Amino acid sequence: MANIIEMPKLSDTMTVGTLVKWLKKEGDAVKSGDMLAEVETDKATMELESFFDGTLLKIFSPAGSQVAIGAGLCAIGKPGETVEAPAAKPTPAAAPTPAMPPSTTAVPAAVAPTPAPAPVVTPAPAAPARAAGERVKISPLAKKLAAEKGIDPSQLTGSGPGGRIVRADVLAGPKSGGAKPAGSFVGGSVSNKGPVQEERVVPVSTMRGVIAKRMLESTTQIPYVYLDIEIDAEPLLGIREQLNTGLEKEGVKLSVNDFILKASAEALRRVPAVNSSWEGTQIRYHGAAHVAFAVAMEDGLITPVVRDAHLKNIFQISTEAKALGKKAKEKKLTPAEFTGGTFCVSNLGMMGIPKFTAIINPPNAAILAVGTTVTKPVVKNGQIVVGQTLTVTLSCDHRVFDGAVGAQYLKALKTLLESPALLLV
């Protein structure tokens, strides 16, 4: 009997998933552990794994469709085995979002209302070229991608079911003589007479919709206190250079953010009240410092978590953060790797931003915004000299702790970063 692969629940707030693309096709041999497809959740795009050996007999949900949790995606069985499409399952109604859910999430966790999943469609041969004025059949993901690239979908030939345009068609479009992306140069010259870009409407992705709703809740329901402090960055930059130079042959390359993550965890040990969460009728004080850090993605951002950062040395944190950042960029993070953070760091210093305030990611009680190092005149020993400073800003949930506690945390952080040898003990 064939095994039906269903849409799994890949995040704690997921109700539907968007099938981005199939990595296997009907008739392919499949082994347990093989990746079958890419699925977009409300938080990330992940790969769907097979737990069976056999042949991919039937694909029930085409690329680009939204599928409810538990609905059939494909069937795996013996070659030649007959299988019928399972009955479609309705999309669960989105439950009302509490003011501050007790569960800990690393990416905005409220689920924005999503449309019902597309009906199950059996893949069919590509349709012939469309007639003039005919409606363009295009998957939601392909439509979004085409809009981002400035590609006219009517100029593409769909390879999906019934001639539907899918993601692969959009990616191949510019290479096969399709429409040029908006803003492309003509004759290598820059024109200042045209629009800044093609005017268009782009559907909101699942991730962006969740971020929008979650951040709106954060800014309207949390009473914020913002505190910033200026740090002498010269000792930090000096020890970083020494370590990177001395350990270059061993492949060590520490970043400023590695020191920030380590110092953040150590400061939480010194001022543990900041390592807490608001849960409506109670405040949860966390015993471990699971430090998350923001990673920008095409559709939004995600916050991988360095677990038990208070127990790891800076070299362990650096290695883990680099691996998590790489997986985040490749959209290969597992739910366990981006949920459960108790504190978050958002660093825009590499983009040249000197100072900013970040929005708290509930149920965390705080987030640290890190700016770039700035070379400027400073006063040392009564003399004006050239120095390097770093400004960090702590956004605090005033329901959980007061500004004085936040100030204590920043003082501890400043001490650690200005005496970075303490982070190596």
Order of alpha helices (4+ residues) and beta strands (2+ residues): beta-beta-beta-beta-beta-beta-beta-beta-alpha-alpha-alpha-beta-alpha-alpha-beta-beta-beta-beta-beta-beta-alpha-alpha-beta-beta-beta-alpha
